[in-house]
Structures are given as structure tokens and as C-alpha cells.
Amino acid sequence: MTKDPYEALRYKEFNLFLLLRFALVFAWTMQFVVIEWQVYSLTKDPLALGIIGLMEVIPAISFALFAGHIVDQKEKRKLLMLCISGFMLISFGLFIITLPKVIENYTTQYIVWATYGLVFFGGIVRSFISPTIFSLFSLLIPKKTYANAATWSSSVWQMASVLGPALAGFAIVWFGVHGSMFIIFGFATLSMLFLSLIKVKPILNPKIGEPIFESLKEGLKFVFNTRVILGAITLDMVAVLFGGAIALLPIFAQDILHVGSQGFGVLRASPAIGSFITLIAVAYFPLTKNAGIKLLVAIAGFGLCIIVFGLSTWFWLSVLALFISGVFDGVSVVIRQTILQLKTPDNMRGRVSSVNSIFVGSSNELGAFESGVAAKLMGTVASVVFGGSMTLLVVLYTTIKFPKLRKLDLEKDLADNMDV
């Protein structure tokens, strides 16, 4: 069977989807990095970096299941428009509180807590964005292209994750924090424009008006009964949770490696560059064969790279370790997204994606909080090495506990959907 690496790109609305996702992720990741830099520059407290993650993850987890129910009940395009509008309000708020006059006239504590408040609101918005994008994705292409489309979607996500943080570091130097926030608002507006060009999509859930608790119960039951999905998202959750060294990069850049904001941008972009290169390669060399083993090896490799990064005092070795960690992460992202798309029924995509966002998406912020607390208690280097070591232990546990995941091969699932 000949595979077309550009199969998903032959659908116009999917290309619009990629453009809007790029603009949105670019803005979101750039904003988070600028916030991290600003808060640490004001406080010089590693715990403050952890609080940023906590302020986003609390609402993201609290609203996630409710958001999944709403997504499965509502039209996805309109819902995503509301989400992007909320993000634009947050970006505009951050633009206002980073005005030089505001910084001069208000205390550091006021500005930091105002930032935390906007991040908290962003957590609510994010709880709806993730399941909405996941559900809209499946409405733009036929099932036979899911694996290829997941690769391109993940590639665009990683490209935005490369350029967003990288530009954040340089933009802080060139335009300052306030100017950087203006750029972020502009990209959020651009994502709304691309979304407006996609047509309204049908609601595939046959149980419109289903009581919310029955709906949530059905979604949770599906995830916990589908061992392959449960194993994949659990593995990624714990790995990201304990491998969350990225949140401590401002400390490494300023106090350990002494490379300033430009070096910070390079460090922040390195893992995403590695992931992006991997994802482009995956379009030509799919990972569906023996996918379970590849997923386990990738996350183990990620953990080893985090340990090397934590121990390194040489800038370019640190960059290399983060780059290779991104290569392994790219493999993990594609396999996990393909598993979710192929194994999830159309009428449950919102709820399954919400559970996934609790397990995986929110673990980035919980990982940031864990890293901040661990750095405060153990020291920055020790906390990163501890996190990488825990990731390796999790891979070992998952290999033993979830044999179906270890033996997973997605070739059959793709063959079953070739005529769909």
C-alpha cells in the first residue's frame, strides 16, 4: 500500500485548520514564555514560576469534563470562535498591565497577582479549546487520513511551539514585554480570521440534551475501559509531570548558564525544533507499525535527556539535550494523537479529549508547579534530575502494567478505515 505523505493537505478546510492552529499556538506559547520571563524578572522567586502553572491548571482541570460535555453538544466552529475571543481578551489584558506607566504606578505584587488572575481565566478558556480543536479536526477529513493528518497537525503545533518561544526571547530584547504582548494579540486575531473561513459543521452526537452527569459518566467509562487509551495518556501525563524542566528555563538561563534572554529563547525553542524535525520525517516514515514499543522507547529517551540537561553546565550541551528530548517527544505526540483519533467514537470526541487534557495537557502546568516547588526544596539541578529519573520509572511501570499498549500496532486500524 503506497502512502501519500501529503494526503491530508489535499483538503482545503484542513489547511485552514492548520493555519488557525499555528497562529493560536504561536500566540499562546509566546504569551506563556513572556509571562514567565516577566514574573521571574519581577520576583526572582522560582516558586512564582510554579504558581503560574498552578493558576492555569486549576481551572483547566476543574472545567475540563464540563467542557467536554458542552463540546459534544454544540457546533464546534462557533464554540472555537468563543474560545479565541476569550484568549484575545486575556492577551489585551496582559498588554494593558505591561504598559510602562502601569508598572511605574503600581506595586510589583499588584502586577504579579493581576497576571495570575489573567492566567487563571486563560485556564478556563483552554479547558474548552483543547476538546473543541480535537473534535473539529475529525470533521474536516475522512478517517482514512487521520494518521497523516495527525502528523501534520502535530507538526504545525510544534512549528508554532518553536517559533513562539524563540520569538518571545528575542521580542523581549527588541520590543520589550509590552511590545511582545501586542504581537501576541495580533496572532490571536489572525487565528480568528482563518477560523471564519471554515464552514459550520454538523453535530454528530445523537444524544443532544443528554443530562450532563450521564454524559460525563459515559465518557469516563469509555476512557477507563479502553486500556490502550488509558495507558497512553497515563504514561504521557506522568512523564510530562515529572519531566517539566522547561518551566525552570528562566533560572537556568539567568543563574546557571548565564546566557540572558537570547540564550533563554534558544533553550526554550530547542525541544520544539527537535519535535518539528521528527514530525516532518514521520509524514514520510509513519510510526504506526509497533507503535506501542516506539511510544515507550520515546518517553524513556525523553527522561534520559532531561537528566543530562539537569546536570549540564555547558550551554550547547544543554541545547543538545533539549533538542533530542524534543525528537523523542515528537514521536510520542504523533503516536498518542493517532491512538486517540482512531480509537475514539465521533460522538465522544469532546469528552475523551477533555479527559486527555486533564491527564496530559494540564500535566504541563502541574509539572511547572512541581518543578517550582522541587526547585525551592531540593535545588534547581536536583529537581530536574529527580524528574527525569521518575520518568524512567514510569516507563518501566507502564511496560509491565499495560501489556496491550506495549503490543499495540496501529496498521490494522488504519487498514480498517481505508474505505471510510
N, C-alpha and C positions, 0 to 999 in steps of 0.2 A: 504494500500500500504506500503510494507516494504521498508525502506530507508537504503541504504548501505553507511555508513559514509566514506568508502574508495573507493567509485565508481570512482572518477576522478583519483585516484592514480594507477589505473589499465592500464593507458595509458602511455607507455614509454616516449614519447616525452613531455608529460605534466610534468613528473618527472624531465626531463632535464630542462624544463622551470622553475620549482620551484628552482632548484639548481642555475641556472644562475640569477634568480631574487634575491635569497638570497645573493649571492656574490656581486651583483651590489648594492642592497640597503644597505647591510652591509658597503660597501666601501663608498657609498655616505653619509650615515648618520654619519659615523665615521668622514669623512672628514669635514663635516659641523660643528660638535662639536669641532674638533681640531682647525678649523679656528676661531670659536667663542672665544675659550679659548685664542688663540694666540693674536688675535686683542685686546681683552679686557685687557689682561696682558700688552700689549704694550701701550695702550692708557688710560686705566682706565676711559673710557667715555661710558656711556650706549647708547648714540646716535650712537656710532661706531657699536654696535651690530645691531641697526636698519638699518644702511647703508648696512651691509652685506646682509640682506634680500632684501633691495631695489635693490641692484646691481644684484641680481639673478632674481627678479620678473619682472623688466623692460623688459629684452629680452624675458623672458618666456611668458609674455603676448603679446608682440609685434609680436612674431613669431608663436604664438600658432595656429591661424587659418590657416596660410600658411602651417604650419607643418601638420595639419590635412588633408589638400588637398593633399599634397605630399604622406602621408602615404596611403591614399585611392587609389592613382595612382600607387604605387610602391610595389615591393615584400618586405615583412616585415622582413624576416631574414637578407637579405643583408643590409637593412636600419638600423636595430638594430646593426649590426656589425659596421657600420659607426659611430653610436652614441656612442658605447662603446669605439671605437678608440679615439673619441674626449674627452671622460671622462678620458681616460688614459693619454692623453697629458696634461690635466689640473692637474691631480694628480702628474705627473712628474714635471710640472712647480712649483707646491707648494713644492715638495720635494727639488727643487733647491733653492728656495728663503728662505727656512728654514735652509739651511746649516749654521752652526755656523760662518764660515768665511764671508758669505753674511751679516748676522746680525751684525757682528762686523764692516764691511766696509761700510755699507750703513745706511742712516738715518731711524728712525722709520717711518717717513712719507712715504719714498720711499717703504719700505716693505709693509706697510698697503695698499697703493694705488696699488701696484703690486698684492696684494691679492685680492683687489676689482676687478681688471681687469680680473683675472682668474675666479673669481666667476661670473662675467658678461658673460664670454664665456660659463661657465657652465650653465647659464640660457638659452642660445641658444640651447645647447645640450639637456637640459631637456625638452624643448618645443617639441622636436621630440621623446624623449624616451617614454614619457607617452602614446601618441596615438599609437605608434608602439607596445609597450608591450600589450596594451589593444586589439589591432587588432590581434596580433599573438596568444594571449590567445584563441580566439574563433576558430582558425584554428587547434587546437591540440586535441579537444574533441568534441563530439556531444552535441547538445543543451540540451538534457535531463540531462546532468551532470553539466550545468552551475552553478546552485546554490551551489552544493557541491564543484565544482572546485573553485568558488569564495571564499568559506570559506577557502580552503587550500591555495589558493594564498594569501589571506589576512593574514592567519596565518604565512606563510613564511615571508611575508613583515614585520609583527610585530615582529617575532623572530629576523630578521635582525636588526630591529629598537631597539630591546632590547640589543642585543649583540654589535652592532656598537657603540652606545653612551657609553655603560658601559665599553667596552674595550678602548674607546677613553680616558675616565677619568683615567683608570689605566695605559694605554700605555704612557700617558704624564708623569706619575710618573716614570715608568720603563725604557722607551726608549727615552723620550723627544719628542718634537713636530716633529723634523726631522725624528726620527725613526718611529713615528706613520704614517707619510706620506708614508714611504716605505711599511708598512703593507697595507695601502690603495691601493697603486699601485698594489701590489700582488693580492689582491682580485678582482680588476678590470680586471686583466689579466685572472684570473680564470673564471670570468663570460664569457669572450670571448671564452674560451675553451669549456665550456658547450654549448654555442650557436652554435659552429661549428659542434656539433653532431646532431643538428636538421636539417631535410631536408628542401629544398626550398619549399615554399608554393605557391599555386595559388593566383592570384589577382581576387577577386570576384566582383570588381566594373565593371559593364557593360559600364560605361561612361568614358573609358580611353581617355585622351586627351581633356576632357571637359574644357572649359575656366575657369580659376581659380575663377573669380568673380561669375560666375553662380554656381560653385561648393560650394563656401563659403556661398552664399545666400541660397542654398538648405539646407545645414547643419544647419545654424542658424534658418531657418524657422521651421525645424523639431523639434529642441530643444524647441523653444519658443511656439510651438503649442502643444507639449506633456507636459501637465501640471504636470503630476506625476514626470517626469524627471526634469523639471524646478524647481518644488517645492523642490525636494530632494537636488539638488545641490545648490540652493539658501540658503536653511537652513544651510547646512554644511559650505558654504562659509562664511556667516556672523558669525556663531558660532566660526569657527576657527579664523576668522579675529579678533574678539574681545576677544577670549579666548586664545590668543597667549602668555601665560605666560612663555612658555618653552624658548623663546628667552632671558628671563631675568634671567634664572637659574644661569649663572655665577655670577650675582650680589647677588642673594640670597645665593649662596654657599660661596662666599668670604666675603660679607659685612654684611649680615643679620643673617644667620645661622652659619657662621664661621666654615665650615666643610672641606674646602680645595678641592683639585682636586678629591680625592677619594669620598668624600660626593657628589661632583658635579656629578660624574659618577653614583652614586646610585640614585640621584634625576632625572637625565636625563633618566635613564633606567626604573624607576618606572611605568610611564604610559604605556610604551610599554609592560612591563611584564603583567600588568593588561589586556591589549588588547589581548595579546597572549593567556593567560589562557581562556579568553572569547571565542576566536576564536576556540580553541580546543574543548571546550564544545559545540559550535554551530554545529560542524561536527556531533555530536550525537543528538543534540536537535535543529533542524532548526528553523529559525526566520521568515519563510515565512507566517505563519498564523498571521493575524492582523499586518502586517509589518509596516503600517503607524503609528499606535499608538505607537508601540515599538520604532520606529525611533524618534518620538517626545519626548517620555519619556527619551530616552537615552541622547539626546542632552541637555535636561533640567537638568538631573543629572550631566552631564559634567560641565555645568555652575555653579551649586552649589559647586562642588568640587573645581573649580578654585577660587571661593570666599573664601572657607575655607583655601586653600593653601596660598592665598594672606595675610590672617590675621594671619596665624600661625607663631609663633616664636620658636616652638619646632620641631626639625629636624624630628623625627619619625612621628609626626602628618602631617608634610608636605609631607613626603614619602607616607603615607597612602592616603592622599587626591589626590596625583598624581596617585597612583595606582588605586584608584576607578574611577578617571576620565578616565583612560585607559580602564577599564572594560566597561564603557558606550561608549567610543569611538569605541571599538571593535564591539559592537552591531551596531553602526551607519555605520561603514565601510562595514560590510557584507551586510546589507540591501541595502545600496546605490549601491554597486557594482553589486548586484543581479538585482536591478532595471535597471541599465544601460545595463547589458548583455542581459536581457530578452526583453527589450523594444526597443533596437537599431537594425535596419536592418544591415546585413553584409556589404553592400556596403557603409555604412555611419559611420562605427565604428571610423575611424580616425578623422573625423570632429567632431563627438559627443564627443569623448574623449578629443579633443582639447578644445572644449567649456567647458567641465567639468574641465579641467586643469586650465583654466582661472578663473573659479568660485571657485574651491576648492583647487587645487594644489598650485596655486600662492597665495592663501589667507594665506598660512603658512608664506610666506616671507613678504607679506603685513602686516600680523599680527605681525611679528617680527619688522617691521618698525614702526607700530602703537604703539607697546609696548615700543619700544625705545624712541619714541617721547613723549608718555604719561608719561613714567617714568621720562623723563627730565623735563616735565612741571608740573606734579602732584605729583611726588614721586613714587618710585617703588611699594610700597604696595597699594597705592590708585589706581594706574593704573591697577593693576591686579584685584582688587575688582570691579572696573568700568567695565572691560572687561567681567567678569563673570556675572555681572548684565545685561549687554547688551545682552548676550547670552540668558538669561531667557526671556527678552522682545521679542527677535527674535522668540523664540519658540511659544510664545503666539500669535504673529502676524501671523506666518505661519499656526498655527492651525486654525485660523479664515479665512485667505486668500486662503488657498489651501485645501478645503474640500475633494477633490479626494485623496490627499495624506493622509489625516487623515483616510480615509476609505479604504486605499489600503490593499489588501490581494493578495499575490503572489502565493497562492496554485493553482489557476485556470491556471495561465500562465505556471506553471511547468507541470500540467496535460496535457495541450495542446501540450507540446513538448516531451512527453514521448516516442513517436514513431519516433522522429526525430533523 
